Amino acid sequence: MKDNTSLKDILTFEGFTQLKKGHPWLFKNHFKKNFSLPQKPMLYPLGEHWFLLSPQSNIVLRRLGPATRFWPSENLERNPIQTLPDFETFFEKSVFELLKNSFEKKQILVNSESCFRWVFSENDLLPGLIIDVFYDDLIVQILSSPMEHFWPVIKKVVLEIKPNAKIYEQRSHPIRTQEGLEIIENDTTIFKECAWNGLKWNFSLLNNQKTGAYLDQKENHLKALHWAQKLNVKKAWDVFCYEGGFGLHLAKANVDVLAIDDSKQALENLKKNATLNGVSKKITILKKDAFVFLKDQFNLKKKTDLIILDPPPFAKKSSEKSGALKGYKELNLRAMHSLNSSGLLVSCSCSHNISKSDFLKMLREASHDARKQIHVLEVGGASGDHAPLISFPEGNYLQAWFLLVH
């Protein structure tokens, strides 16, 4: 299967193009109808790469690691690997190098912080695996059937790199159903006090919402603080505040923050975080639906200096894109109406189905309807430990727009 002719016999034109451009996914319809893949999770060789095979998923192959010439097992006979002993024999060293290199790279990117994303699935060439580090506690999401199958060996390697770590395995993500895997809900939440981004945090881990903290917004929290100080912001609304990511940074800088969320648990933890950082008097907490809150403020003609919109993903599937953009527009339109002159709007999206051009078009339409002039001060993305792979656009999911509204 190493030569292009044999690959073209197996793959459709679209599939061959997908493989050639370096995208880590191959779909079932990328294979010609007369070619059948095995029906068990395994490691499968194709072209210059090894792929994790998910027989029940529409994304049937996900690339593992770099091209084979960069693997220590380059000369391994190119047969599918199914058993744990074979995987351990031929790939333990390679997986060790992948994980070790990722750990060292991430430590540099986050300036040796003790809380960061060690492994980000396809972006770190370990598809179906997410590992978040909170000191010596590792929260691990196992998302695909081959990753579940090979996890005992990979777990052993993880503990070789961090021998004192305690691993908490999370199997609650809905994507597991597409892999033929069981959904296992977490019935406990672990609270972990950490120093992160210059503040003290009581992170709630293993709580079915991500792995417990939005570490990807690390740099955008600081950017919001930077622009708030430059524009002399005195009052802010942190809408979809969760456990205080943006609001705590602002409150620590003496900004009066109204924090809004509809999650009781998130707001309870925000109270603890405010107390930890000595800013309880600077944060007012309101449990309310964000859309209702902004509509109420508009009707009451209430205004503030800064509004942060950091909603959950509105478009988890491409079919939800149109409705998501309508939701984003309503939020941003209401927010633009509720800002004082030359106010600051921080507007975020974490839906990979919403591109920057989509979001910009939505912002233009919202500003037109609000009769506002908008200057784009900056556009941020995910922090360095969540950096997307250039050949995997789906990994470039987070955008944060810093807007001056007149």
C-alpha positions as CSV (number, residue, x, y, z in Angstrom):
1,M,0.0,0.0,0.0
2,K,3.0,2.3,-0.1
3,D,2.8,3.3,-3.7
4,N,0.2,5.8,-5.0
5,T,-1.2,3.3,-7.5
6,S,-2.4,0.9,-4.9
7,L,-3.8,3.7,-2.7
8,K,-5.8,5.0,-5.7
9,D,-7.2,1.5,-6.1
10,I,-8.4,1.6,-2.5
11,L,-9.4,5.3,-2.1
12,T,-11.8,7.5,-4.0
13,F,-10.4,10.7,-5.6
14,E,-11.7,12.6,-2.5
15,G,-10.1,10.1,-0.2
16,F,-6.8,10.2,-1.9
17,T,-6.9,14.0,-1.9
18,Q,-7.7,14.0,1.8
19,L,-4.8,11.7,2.6
20,K,-2.4,13.7,0.3
21,K,-3.1,17.0,2.0
22,G,-2.3,15.6,5.4
23,H,-5.7,15.7,7.0
24,P,-5.8,13.1,9.8
25,W,-9.3,11.8,9.0
26,L,-10.6,9.3,6.4
27,F,-14.3,8.7,6.2
28,K,-16.1,5.5,5.1
29,N,-17.1,7.1,1.8
30,H,-13.4,7.8,1.1
31,F,-13.0,4.1,0.3
32,K,-14.1,2.5,-2.9
33,K,-17.1,0.1,-2.6
34,N,-15.1,-3.0,-3.5
35,F,-12.6,-2.5,-0.6
36,S,-13.6,-3.6,2.9
37,L,-11.8,-2.5,6.1
38,P,-11.6,-4.8,9.1
39,Q,-14.4,-4.7,11.6
40,K,-12.5,-4.5,14.8
41,P,-10.6,-1.6,16.5
42,M,-7.0,-1.8,15.6
43,L,-3.9,0.1,14.2
44,Y,-4.0,0.0,10.4
45,P,-1.3,0.9,7.9
46,L,-2.2,3.0,4.9
47,G,0.2,5.0,2.7
48,E,2.9,6.6,4.8
49,H,0.9,6.5,8.1
50,W,-0.6,4.4,10.8
51,F,-4.2,4.9,11.5
52,L,-6.5,4.1,14.4
53,L,-9.4,2.1,12.9
54,S,-12.9,2.8,14.3
55,P,-15.2,0.3,12.4
56,Q,-18.5,1.7,13.6
57,S,-17.7,5.4,13.1
58,N,-18.2,7.5,10.0
59,I,-14.7,8.7,10.6
60,V,-13.3,5.3,10.1
61,L,-9.5,6.1,10.2
62,R,-7.7,8.6,12.3
63,R,-4.0,9.1,11.9
64,L,-1.7,8.2,14.8
65,G,1.6,9.9,15.0
66,P,3.8,11.3,12.3
67,A,4.7,9.6,9.0
68,T,6.2,6.2,9.5
69,R,9.7,7.3,8.5
70,F,9.7,9.3,11.8
71,W,8.7,6.4,14.0
72,P,11.3,4.3,15.8
73,S,9.5,1.2,14.3
74,E,10.0,2.4,10.7
75,N,11.0,-1.0,9.5
76,L,8.1,-2.8,11.2
77,E,6.3,-5.1,8.8
78,R,3.2,-3.2,7.6
79,N,0.5,-5.4,8.9
80,P,-2.5,-4.3,11.0
81,I,-1.9,-4.4,14.8
82,Q,-4.8,-5.6,16.9
83,T,-3.6,-7.2,20.1
84,L,-2.3,-5.3,23.2
85,P,0.9,-7.4,23.3
86,D,1.7,-6.5,19.7
87,F,0.9,-2.9,20.2
88,E,3.1,-2.8,23.3
89,T,5.9,-4.6,21.6
90,F,6.0,-2.5,18.4
91,F,4.6,0.9,19.5
92,E,5.2,1.5,23.2
93,K,8.5,3.3,22.4
94,S,6.9,5.4,19.7
95,V,3.9,6.4,21.9
96,F,6.3,7.2,24.7
97,E,8.2,9.6,22.4
98,L,4.9,11.2,21.2
99,L,3.7,11.8,24.8
100,K,7.0,12.9,26.2
101,N,7.6,15.4,23.4
102,S,4.0,16.8,23.8
103,F,4.5,17.2,27.5
104,E,7.8,19.0,27.1
105,K,6.4,21.2,24.3
106,K,3.3,22.2,26.3
107,Q,5.3,23.1,29.4
108,I,7.3,25.6,27.3
109,L,4.1,27.0,25.7
110,V,2.4,27.6,29.1
111,N,5.6,28.9,30.8
112,S,5.8,25.8,33.1
113,E,2.3,26.3,34.6
114,S,1.0,23.2,36.5
115,C,-2.4,23.2,34.8
116,F,-2.5,22.7,31.0
117,R,-3.7,20.4,28.2
118,W,-1.0,17.7,27.7
119,V,-2.7,15.9,24.8
120,F,-5.3,17.4,22.5
121,S,-6.4,14.5,20.3
122,E,-5.7,14.9,16.6
123,N,-3.9,18.2,17.2
124,D,-1.2,16.2,19.1
125,L,-1.4,13.2,16.8
126,L,-3.1,11.0,19.4
127,P,-6.7,11.0,18.1
128,G,-9.4,10.1,20.5
129,L,-7.4,11.0,23.6
130,I,-7.5,14.2,25.7
131,I,-5.3,14.6,28.8
132,D,-5.6,17.7,31.0
133,V,-3.0,18.2,33.8
134,F,-3.9,19.7,37.2
135,Y,-0.6,19.3,39.1
136,D,-0.5,15.5,39.6
137,D,-4.1,14.9,38.8
138,L,-4.7,13.9,35.1
139,I,-8.2,14.0,33.7
140,V,-8.3,11.7,30.7
141,Q,-11.1,11.7,28.0
142,I,-11.2,8.5,26.0
143,L,-13.2,9.2,22.9
144,S,-12.7,6.5,20.3
145,S,-12.9,2.7,20.2
146,P,-9.3,2.0,19.2
147,M,-8.1,4.4,21.8
148,E,-10.2,2.6,24.3
149,H,-8.8,-0.7,23.1
150,F,-5.2,0.4,23.4
151,W,-5.6,2.5,26.5
152,P,-4.0,0.0,28.9
153,V,-0.7,0.3,27.1
154,I,-1.0,4.1,26.6
155,K,-1.9,4.5,30.3
156,K,1.3,2.6,31.3
157,V,3.3,5.0,29.2
158,V,1.6,8.1,30.7
159,L,2.6,6.8,34.2
160,E,6.2,6.3,33.0
161,I,6.3,10.0,32.1
162,K,4.4,11.2,35.2
163,P,4.9,8.4,37.8
164,N,3.3,10.2,40.7
165,A,0.1,11.1,38.7
166,K,-3.4,10.0,39.7
167,I,-5.4,9.3,36.6
168,Y,-9.2,10.0,36.4
169,E,-10.8,8.5,33.3
170,Q,-13.7,10.3,31.7
171,R,-16.1,8.4,29.4
172,S,-19.1,10.6,29.3
173,H,-18.7,12.4,25.9
174,P,-21.6,11.8,23.5
175,I,-19.2,11.1,20.6
176,R,-18.5,7.7,22.2
177,T,-21.9,6.5,21.0
178,Q,-20.7,6.9,17.4
179,E,-17.8,4.6,18.2
180,G,-20.0,1.9,19.6
181,L,-18.8,2.7,23.1
182,E,-20.7,3.0,26.4
183,I,-21.4,6.4,27.9
184,I,-20.4,6.3,31.6
185,E,-21.6,9.4,33.5
186,N,-19.5,10.7,36.3
187,D,-21.3,10.8,39.6
188,T,-18.7,12.7,41.5
189,T,-16.9,16.0,41.1
190,I,-13.3,16.5,42.3
191,F,-12.5,20.0,43.6
192,K,-8.8,20.9,43.1
193,E,-7.3,24.2,44.3
194,C,-4.7,25.4,41.8
195,A,-2.6,28.4,41.0
196,W,-3.2,29.3,37.3
197,N,-2.9,32.4,35.2
198,G,-1.8,34.4,38.3
199,L,-4.9,33.6,40.3
200,K,-6.1,30.9,42.8
201,W,-8.7,28.6,41.4
202,N,-11.0,25.9,42.9
203,F,-11.4,23.9,39.7
204,S,-14.2,21.4,39.6
205,L,-12.8,18.4,37.7
206,L,-14.5,15.4,36.2
207,N,-17.9,17.1,36.1
208,N,-19.1,16.1,32.6
209,Q,-18.4,19.7,31.3
210,K,-15.2,19.3,29.4
211,T,-12.6,18.0,31.9
212,G,-13.4,20.6,34.4
213,A,-11.9,23.9,33.3
214,Y,-11.7,26.1,30.2
215,L,-7.9,26.2,30.0
216,D,-8.1,27.1,26.3
217,Q,-9.2,30.6,27.2
218,K,-6.0,31.3,29.3
219,E,-4.6,34.0,27.0
220,N,-7.9,35.5,26.1
221,H,-8.6,36.1,29.8
222,L,-5.4,38.2,30.0
223,K,-6.2,40.0,26.7
224,A,-9.6,41.0,28.1
225,L,-7.9,42.4,31.2
226,H,-5.4,44.2,29.0
227,W,-8.0,46.0,26.9
228,A,-10.2,46.7,29.9
229,Q,-7.4,48.5,31.7
230,K,-6.4,50.4,28.5
231,L,-10.0,51.6,28.1
232,N,-10.4,52.3,31.8
233,V,-13.3,49.9,32.2
234,K,-15.1,50.3,35.6
235,K,-18.1,47.9,35.2
236,A,-18.4,44.6,33.3
237,W,-21.0,41.9,32.6
238,D,-19.5,38.4,32.3
239,V,-22.2,36.6,30.4
240,F,-22.0,32.7,30.5
241,C,-19.4,33.3,33.2
242,Y,-19.1,29.6,34.2
243,E,-16.7,29.5,37.2
244,G,-15.3,33.0,36.7
245,G,-12.6,32.7,34.0
246,F,-12.9,36.3,32.6
247,G,-14.7,37.8,35.6
248,L,-12.0,36.9,38.3
249,H,-9.3,38.5,36.2
250,L,-11.3,41.7,35.9
251,A,-12.4,41.8,39.6
252,K,-8.8,41.4,40.7
253,A,-8.0,44.5,38.7
254,N,-10.8,46.4,40.6
255,V,-13.5,46.1,37.9
256,D,-17.0,45.7,39.2
257,V,-18.3,42.5,37.6
258,L,-21.8,41.2,37.2
259,A,-21.5,37.4,36.6
260,I,-24.4,35.7,34.8
261,D,-24.8,31.9,34.3
262,D,-27.7,29.5,34.5
263,S,-25.6,26.7,36.2
264,K,-26.1,26.6,39.9
265,Q,-22.9,24.5,40.4
266,A,-20.8,26.8,38.3
267,L,-22.0,29.9,40.3
268,E,-21.3,28.2,43.6
269,N,-17.8,27.5,42.5
270,L,-17.4,31.1,41.3
271,K,-18.3,32.2,44.8
272,K,-15.5,30.0,46.2
273,N,-13.1,31.4,43.6
274,A,-14.0,34.9,44.4
275,T,-13.3,34.3,48.1
276,L,-10.0,32.6,47.3
277,N,-8.8,35.7,45.5
278,G,-10.3,38.2,47.9
279,V,-12.6,39.8,45.3
280,S,-16.1,38.8,46.7
281,K,-17.1,42.4,47.0
282,K,-16.2,43.1,43.4
283,I,-18.4,40.3,41.9
284,T,-22.2,40.1,41.9
285,I,-23.6,36.8,40.9
286,L,-26.9,36.3,39.0
287,K,-28.4,33.0,38.0
288,K,-30.3,33.6,34.8
289,D,-30.5,32.6,31.1
290,A,-28.1,34.8,29.1
291,F,-30.6,35.6,26.4
292,V,-33.3,36.6,28.9
293,F,-30.8,38.7,30.9
294,L,-29.6,40.7,27.8
295,K,-33.2,41.2,26.7
296,D,-34.1,42.5,30.1
297,Q,-31.2,44.9,30.2
298,F,-32.1,46.2,26.8
299,N,-35.7,46.8,27.9
300,L,-34.5,48.6,31.1
301,K,-32.0,50.6,29.0
302,K,-29.2,49.4,31.3
303,K,-25.6,49.9,30.1
304,T,-22.1,48.9,31.1
305,D,-18.5,49.5,30.0
306,L,-17.6,45.9,29.0
307,I,-19.6,42.8,28.1
308,I,-18.1,39.4,27.7
309,L,-20.0,36.7,25.7
310,D,-18.5,33.3,26.1
311,P,-21.3,30.8,25.3
312,P,-21.1,27.1,25.0
313,P,-20.8,25.7,21.4
314,F,-23.9,26.5,19.5
315,A,-23.1,24.4,16.4
316,K,-21.7,20.9,17.3
317,K,-22.9,19.7,13.9
318,S,-22.7,21.5,10.5
319,S,-26.5,21.2,10.3
320,E,-26.8,23.5,13.3
321,K,-24.7,26.3,11.8
322,S,-27.6,28.5,10.6
323,G,-29.4,28.4,13.9
324,A,-26.1,29.0,15.7
325,L,-25.4,32.2,13.8
326,K,-28.9,33.5,14.6
327,G,-28.2,32.9,18.3
328,Y,-24.8,34.6,18.1
329,K,-26.4,37.5,16.3
330,E,-29.1,38.0,18.9
331,L,-26.5,37.9,21.7
332,N,-24.2,40.3,20.1
333,L,-26.9,42.7,18.9
334,R,-28.3,42.9,22.5
335,A,-24.8,43.4,23.9
336,M,-24.0,46.2,21.4
337,H,-27.1,48.0,22.5
338,S,-26.1,47.7,26.2
339,L,-22.6,49.2,26.0
340,N,-21.7,52.7,26.9
341,S,-20.1,54.8,24.2
342,S,-16.7,53.4,23.2
343,G,-17.5,50.2,25.2
344,L,-15.6,46.9,24.9
345,L,-17.3,43.8,23.7
346,V,-15.5,40.4,24.0
347,S,-17.4,37.9,21.8
348,C,-16.3,34.3,21.7
349,S,-17.2,31.2,19.7
350,C,-16.0,27.6,20.5
351,S,-17.8,25.9,17.5
352,H,-15.5,24.6,14.9
353,N,-18.4,24.7,12.4
354,I,-18.4,28.5,12.7
355,S,-15.5,30.0,10.7
356,K,-13.9,33.4,11.3
357,S,-15.5,34.6,8.1
358,D,-18.9,33.3,9.4
359,F,-18.5,35.1,12.7
360,L,-17.3,38.3,11.1
361,K,-20.3,38.4,8.8
362,M,-22.5,37.9,11.8
363,L,-20.8,40.7,13.6
364,R,-21.2,43.0,10.6
365,E,-25.0,42.3,10.5
366,A,-25.4,42.8,14.2
367,S,-23.5,46.1,14.2
368,H,-25.6,47.3,11.2
369,D,-28.9,46.4,13.0
370,A,-27.6,48.0,16.2
371,R,-26.5,51.1,14.3
372,K,-23.1,50.8,15.9
373,Q,-19.6,51.4,14.6
374,I,-17.2,48.6,15.4
375,H,-13.4,48.5,15.5
376,V,-11.7,45.1,15.7
377,L,-8.9,45.5,18.3
378,E,-7.7,42.0,18.3
379,V,-8.8,38.4,17.4
380,G,-7.6,35.7,19.8
381,G,-7.7,31.9,19.6
382,A,-6.9,29.0,21.9
383,S,-3.9,29.1,24.2
384,G,-0.7,27.5,23.1
385,D,-1.4,24.1,24.7
386,H,-4.5,23.9,22.6
387,A,-2.8,25.0,19.3
388,P,-4.4,23.5,16.2
389,L,-2.6,21.3,13.7
390,I,-2.4,23.2,10.4
391,S,-3.7,20.3,8.4
392,F,-6.7,19.8,10.8
393,P,-8.9,22.9,10.5
394,E,-11.5,21.2,12.8
395,G,-9.0,21.7,15.6
396,N,-9.1,25.5,15.1
397,Y,-12.3,25.9,17.0
398,L,-11.9,28.9,19.4
399,Q,-12.2,32.5,18.5
400,A,-12.3,35.6,20.7
401,W,-13.1,39.0,19.2
402,F,-12.1,42.1,21.1
403,L,-14.3,44.9,19.7
404,L,-14.6,48.6,20.4
405,V,-18.2,49.6,20.1
406,H,-19.2,53.2,19.3
